[in-house]
Amino acid sequence: MQVCNHFSIAMKRSQLVLKNLKIFTSYPAESFLWPQIKSHLHTLSSHNLQDPIAIANALRISSSSKSVILGNQIHSQVIKLGFSENIFSQNNLIIMYTKCGFLDNGLQVFDEMTDRNLVSWTSITSGCIQNGESALGLEIFTQMIENGFRPNEFAFGSVLRGCTSLEDIKFGSSAHCLALKNGSLDNHFVISSLLYMYAKCGYVETAERVFECIKDCDVGCWNTMIEGYALNGYSYEALRLVSSMNKKGMVMDHLTFISAIKGCSSLGDLNFGRQIHAMIIQSEVKLSSSVMNSLVDMYFKVGEKVSALKVFSQMHEKDVASWNTMLSEFAHNEDAMVVDLFTRMLRAGLYPNRITFSILFRFCGSLVDLSLGFQFYCLAYHLGFTDEPIVANSLFNLFSKCGKPDIANSIFTGIPRQSVTSWNEMIMGFNLNGCTMEALELFANLWKSGMKVDECTIRSILGTCTGVEHIAVGRQIHGVIIKSGFCSQNFVCSSLINAYGRFGLVEDCFIIFRGIERLDLALWEAMISSLVRGGCINQSLDLLKSLIKDGQKPDEFILGSILNGCADVAAHTQTKSVHSIVIKTGFGVDLCVASAVIDAYAKCGDIASSRIVFNQSVRYADCVLFNTMIMAYARHGLVTEAIAVLEEMKRSNLQPSHSTFVSVISMRSHLGLVEQGQNFFDTISSVYGMVPSAGIYGCLVDLFSRNGYLEKAKCVLETMPFAPWPAVWRSFLSGCRTHGKRELGEWASKQLLELVPENDAAYTLLSKIYSDEGSWEDAAKVRLAMNESEILKKRGYSWMEL
């Protein structure tokens, strides 16, 4: 009774601390949470302001409601009451600020402390790590040790979590040793944190050894080990551990089931997933929404949509996470049902959170639906979520995909705090829209700001460097990689190899490749692709053989890359060699690889082999294979055979894709079947209900230009819903040259030079138009202008295989 009275008095006292505070409820996010804050405040009553415990209770309310405005007001009251140097109050202020996400304010309070205890050091360490500043948290932890403080279980738990986020196994192992020395490994919280760190960093065997050494293993440690297996793709081991728990009679909680369900999702094992579902029903564990949400997610991931919808419909208590799970799945499939689901969620009386808006904005981006995106943006702004990092990042994605990088950049510069993920999204947005200089400038600003870049930043900016004109920038970024310590990360090295490959610097690619100790498949793929891009087909084949000799199996991307290289140079012998590897490795059933084999044989002149591969693969009935075969026949002028394949495609009930239309129109263009080509173009919208792509319009321009219908071609160029690009202008200009249309040729040449001033085709084709009609003086002027601009005509070449 006495304890209850003391608690009641403290609660009463804290009301007067808050009673005098002016609360700002107009801020959207704060006003959204204000009813909860207000309900807490009404429970407080007090007659004495001079009590740090009452202030601590008030700060606890601020922390739980994430209301920094309320916290700031309490802080000012603390100063007025003379508690600014009270360690207890200062510690509670640090906790409040860090939990509200205002780490800078928490650090300021910590720096101003004249005296600190273990709680002070632990609170600021934990706060740094919670706010994503793990490196700073580990540094403060080190200072705490140097100042003679002995870490408790909370400090160890936070530090191990920080090591996990940084994947700093060295520091984590040191913390492990210190915890062992201090006797903290008797604490299950510390052990669970340790298991999770090793598992998350990929050291599963070490986690297993730690797990085996635990004397009194509670359900939390079992759960962590199960989740660790699931995280690393050891789904079978995760499910085996669940079975072991069941046999030993361990009482499972909802976290056990969630971890087990994750294992089923990763493994794609529907049967085991259903067994876990049955165990959940039989157990005495309350069917929490988190467990049910995991079940819904698992059924979706294993392709059981009906079961997922059934579980969702049977849920008595659906929370925001339940609806987010549904929205995420439908958004991933670009299903218009997303809007209906969101409406039903609102009607159910639930408010969207930051995850909801992130899903919705990325969904609008994938649909390139700017109008719908703006509607969701207005709601997010009204509820105060637009400054949330995860929401802001999804907004950058939305506007970038909708071709509005300027709006994305405007939002980026307006958010109060920019994480490295925000910078990465913005760089990728600029890349997506071809804004090379803007992306490079943004990266330079990021580097100057002193913010630590990550591997995604490096990969994004390397993707910006697409041509030989960026070699100098690429080398500077290589220097940044070395300085930042990313040289040992395969993910970054594969991006660097790809960049040097695009520059045509194959030797530099080899230097990086040879300097890597442990080669993964992505690195082999990057190196082989770079060789193929550089025309080094024989070397790429040698590297493929080395890969197989190394005990690794090539994937569809490596095989497809080499086959495309063989096709480009019509290397028939090499194509046969790669085809044999395709058959041996079992990739003959892969549609993309089979398509690449068909294309390579056709470009090598072996149409019979193309047909054999097509016949072997056609049972999988995919439009990619049909498109490739149609195009193969078209290149060889075999119209009857190409049309037969098209008819066969229709009989297979396959919907033609844009590539199909490109293939058929290109075929008819080369064969002079203008009327048939135009009629086929018209069926795209009238029969198939599709909107012609830019590539299809390009084929139509080529159809008219190649066959002398240049006025029609000009009409298409002027009326199509796409701005003409260099390739389509070259096609039109080539037609002008073939059919002697001087005025149209001059017009097309001017348009082409405006787009690409250093293009040799514009000068060469215009010069030939003048020469063909006997205007030698005009032809000479064009040649002179070409020489003055220092533009060289690319040499043509031919080869034969002996």
Long-range contacts (C-beta under 8 A, 24 or more apart in sequence): 9-46, 10-51, 10-53, 10-54, 10-57, 11-43, 11-44, 11-45, 11-46, 11-54, 11-57, 12-44, 12-45, 12-46, 12-47, 13-44, 13-45, 13-46, 13-47, 13-48, 13-49, 13-51, 13-53, 13-54, 14-44, 14-46, 14-51, 14-53, 14-54, 14-55, 14-57, 14-58, 15-41, 15-44, 15-45, 15-46, 16-45, 16-46, 16-47, 16-48, 16-49, 16-54, 17-46, 17-49, 17-54, 17-55, 17-58, 17-74, 17-77, 18-44, 18-58, 18-74, 20-77, 21-70, 21-73, 21-74, 21-77, 22-73, 23-69, 23-70, 23-73, 24-69, 27-69, 27-384, 28-381, 28-382, 28-383, 28-384, 29-383, 29-384, 29-385, 30-67, 30-69, 30-70, 30-384, 31-384, 32-351, 32-383, 32-384, 33-65, 33-66, 33-67, 36-65, 37-61, 37-65, 37-67, 37-70, 40-64, 40-65, 49-81, 50-81, 52-83, 52-86, 52-88, 52-89, 55-81, 55-83, 55-89, 55-92, 56-88, 56-89, 56-92, 59-92, 59-93, 59-95, 59-96, 60-92, 60-96, 62-96, 62-100, 63-95, 63-96, 63-99, 63-100, 66-99, 66-100, 66-101, 67-100, 68-97, 68-100, 68-101, 68-102, 68-105, 71-96, 71-97, 71-100, 84-112, 85-113, 85-114, 85-115, 87-113, 87-115, 87-116, 87-117, 87-119, 87-120, 90-120, 91-117, 91-119, 91-120, 91-123, 94-120, 94-123, 94-124, 94-127, 95-123, 95-127, 97-127, 98-123, 98-124, 98-126, 98-127, 98-128, 98-130, 98-131, 99-127, 99-130, 101-131, 103-127, 103-128, 103-131, 103-133, 118-149, 118-150, 118-151, 118-152, 118-155, 121-147, 121-149, 121-155, 122-151, 122-152, 122-154, 122-155, 122-158, 125-155, 125-158, 125-159, 125-162, 126-154, 126-155, 126-158, 128-162, 129-158, 129-159, 129-161, 129-162, 129-165, 130-158, 132-165, 132-419, 134-161, 134-162, 134-163, 134-165, 134-166, 135-162, 135-166, 135-452, 137-162, 138-162, 138-163, 138-166, 138-168, 138-171, 145-178, 150-182, 151-178, 151-179, 151-182, 151-184, 152-184, 153-184, 153-187, 153-189, 153-190, 154-189, 156-184, 156-187, 156-190, 156-193, 157-189, 157-190, 157-193, 160-190, 160-193, 160-194, 160-196, 160-197, 161-193, 161-196, 161-197, 163-197, 163-201, 164-193, 164-196, 164-197, 164-200, 164-201, 167-200, 167-201, 169-197, 169-198, 169-201, 169-203, 172-197, 172-198, 172-201, 188-218, 188-220, 188-221, 189-220, 191-221, 192-220, 192-221, 192-223, 192-224, 195-221, 195-224, 195-225, 195-228, 196-224, 196-227, 196-228, 198-228, 199-224, 199-225, 199-227, 199-228, 199-229, 199-231, 199-232, 200-228, 200-231, 202-232, 204-228, 204-229, 204-232, 204-234, 219-250, 219-251, 219-252, 219-253, 219-255, 219-256, 220-255, 222-250, 222-256, 223-253, 223-255, 223-256, 223-259, 226-256, 226-259, 226-260, 226-263, 227-259, 227-262, 229-263, 230-259, 230-262, 230-263, 230-266, 231-262, 233-266, 235-263, 235-264, 235-266, 235-267, 235-269, 236-267, 238-262, 238-263, 238-266, 239-263, 239-264, 239-267, 239-269, 239-272, 239-276, 242-276, 246-279, 252-279, 252-283, 252-285, 253-285, 254-285, 254-286, 254-288, 254-290, 254-291, 257-283, 257-285, 257-291, 257-294, 258-290, 258-291, 258-294, 261-291, 261-294, 261-295, 261-297, 261-298, 262-294, 262-298, 264-298, 264-302, 265-297, 265-298, 265-301, 265-302, 268-301, 268-302, 269-302, 270-302, 270-303, 270-304, 273-298, 273-299, 273-302, 289-315, 289-317, 289-318, 289-319, 289-321, 289-322, 290-321, 292-322, 293-319, 293-321, 293-322, 293-325, 296-322, 296-325, 296-326, 297-325, 297-329, 300-325, 300-329, 318-348, 318-350, 319-350, 320-345, 320-350, 320-351, 320-352, 320-353, 320-355, 320-356, 321-355, 323-348, 323-350, 323-356, 324-353, 324-355, 324-356, 324-359, 327-356, 327-359, 327-360, 327-363, 328-359, 331-359, 331-360, 331-362, 331-363, 331-366, 334-363, 334-366, 334-367, 338-363, 339-372, 351-383, 352-379, 352-380, 352-383, 352-385, 353-385, 354-385, 354-388, 354-390, 354-391, 355-390, 357-385, 357-388, 357-391, 357-394, 358-390, 358-391, 358-393, 358-394, 359-394, 360-394, 361-391, 361-394, 361-395, 361-397, 361-398, 362-394, 362-397, 362-398, 364-398, 364-402, 365-394, 365-397, 365-398, 365-399, 365-400, 365-401, 365-402, 366-401, 368-401, 368-402, 368-403, 369-402, 370-398, 370-399, 370-402, 370-404, 373-398, 373-399, 373-402, 386-411, 386-415, 387-415, 387-416, 389-415, 389-417, 389-419, 389-421, 389-422, 392-422, 393-421, 393-422, 393-425, 396-422, 396-425, 396-426, 396-429, 397-425, 397-429, 399-429, 400-425, 400-428, 400-429, 400-430, 400-432, 400-433, 401-432, 403-433, 405-429, 405-430, 405-432, 405-433, 405-435, 405-438, 409-438, 418-451, 420-446, 420-451, 420-452, 420-453, 420-454, 420-456, 420-457, 421-456, 423-451, 423-453, 423-457, 424-454, 424-456, 424-457, 424-460, 427-457, 427-460, 427-461, 427-464, 428-460, 428-463, 430-464, 431-460, 431-463, 431-464, 436-464, 436-466, 436-470, 439-464, 440-464, 440-473, 447-480, 452-484, 453-480, 453-484, 455-486, 455-489, 455-491, 455-492, 458-484, 458-486, 458-492, 458-495, 458-496, 459-491, 459-492, 459-495, 462-495, 462-496, 462-498, 462-499, 463-495, 463-499, 465-499, 465-502, 465-503, 466-502, 467-502, 467-503, 468-503, 468-504, 470-503, 471-503, 471-505, 474-499, 474-500, 474-503, 487-515, 490-516, 490-518, 490-519, 490-520, 490-522, 490-523, 491-522, 493-523, 493-526, 494-522, 494-523, 494-525, 494-526, 495-526, 497-523, 497-526, 497-527, 497-530, 498-526, 498-529, 498-530, 500-530, 501-526, 501-529, 501-530, 501-531, 501-533, 501-534, 502-533, 504-533, 504-534, 506-530, 506-531, 506-534, 506-536, 519-550, 521-552, 521-554, 521-555, 521-558, 524-552, 524-554, 524-558, 525-555, 525-557, 525-558, 525-561, 528-558, 528-561, 528-562, 529-558, 529-561, 531-565, 532-561, 532-562, 532-564, 532-565, 533-565, 535-565, 535-568, 535-569, 537-562, 537-565, 537-566, 537-569, 537-571, 537-574, 538-574, 540-565, 541-574, 541-577, 541-578, 544-578, 544-581, 548-581, 553-585, 554-581, 554-585, 554-587, 556-587, 556-590, 556-592, 556-593, 559-585, 559-587, 559-593, 559-596, 560-592, 560-593, 560-596, 563-593, 563-596, 563-597, 563-599, 563-600, 564-596, 564-599, 564-600, 566-600, 566-604, 567-596, 567-599, 567-600, 567-602, 567-603, 567-604, 568-603, 569-799, 570-603, 570-604, 570-605, 570-799, 570-801, 571-604, 571-801, 572-601, 572-604, 572-605, 572-606, 572-801, 573-801, 575-600, 575-601, 575-604, 575-606, 579-613, 588-616, 588-617, 589-617, 589-620, 591-617, 591-620, 591-622, 591-624, 591-625, 592-624, 594-620, 594-625, 595-624, 595-625, 595-627, 595-628, 598-625, 598-628, 598-629, 598-632, 599-628, 599-631, 599-632, 601-632, 602-628, 602-631, 602-632, 602-635, 602-636, 603-635, 607-632, 607-633, 607-636, 607-638, 618-648, 621-652, 621-654, 622-654, 623-649, 623-654, 623-655, 623-656, 623-657, 623-659, 623-660, 624-657, 624-659, 626-652, 626-654, 626-660, 627-657, 627-659, 627-660, 627-662, 627-663, 630-660, 630-663, 630-664, 630-667, 631-663, 631-666, 631-667, 633-667, 634-663, 634-664, 634-666, 634-667, 634-670, 634-671, 635-670, 637-670, 637-671, 639-667, 639-671, 639-673, 642-667, 655-688, 656-688, 658-690, 658-692, 658-693, 658-695, 658-696, 661-692, 661-696, 661-699, 662-695, 662-696, 662-699, 665-696, 665-699, 665-700, 665-703, 666-699, 666-702, 668-703, 669-699, 669-702, 669-703, 669-706, 669-707, 670-706, 672-706, 672-707, 674-703, 674-704, 674-707, 674-709, 677-703, 678-703, 694-720, 694-722, 694-725, 697-722, 697-728, 698-725, 698-727, 698-728, 698-731, 701-728, 701-731, 701-732, 702-728, 702-731, 702-735, 704-735, 705-731, 705-732, 705-734, 705-735, 705-736, 706-731, 706-734, 706-735, 706-738, 707-735, 708-735, 708-738, 708-739, 710-735, 710-736, 710-739, 710-741, 710-744, 714-744, 724-751, 725-755, 726-752, 726-755, 726-756, 726-759, 729-755, 729-762, 730-759, 730-761, 730-762, 730-765, 733-761, 733-762, 733-765, 733-766, 734-765, 736-765, 736-769, 737-765, 737-766, 737-768, 737-769, 737-772, 740-769, 740-772, 740-773, 741-769, 742-769, 742-770, 742-773, 742-775, 745-769, 757-789, 758-789, 758-791, 759-791, 760-786, 760-791, 760-792, 760-793, 760-794, 763-791, 763-793, 764-793
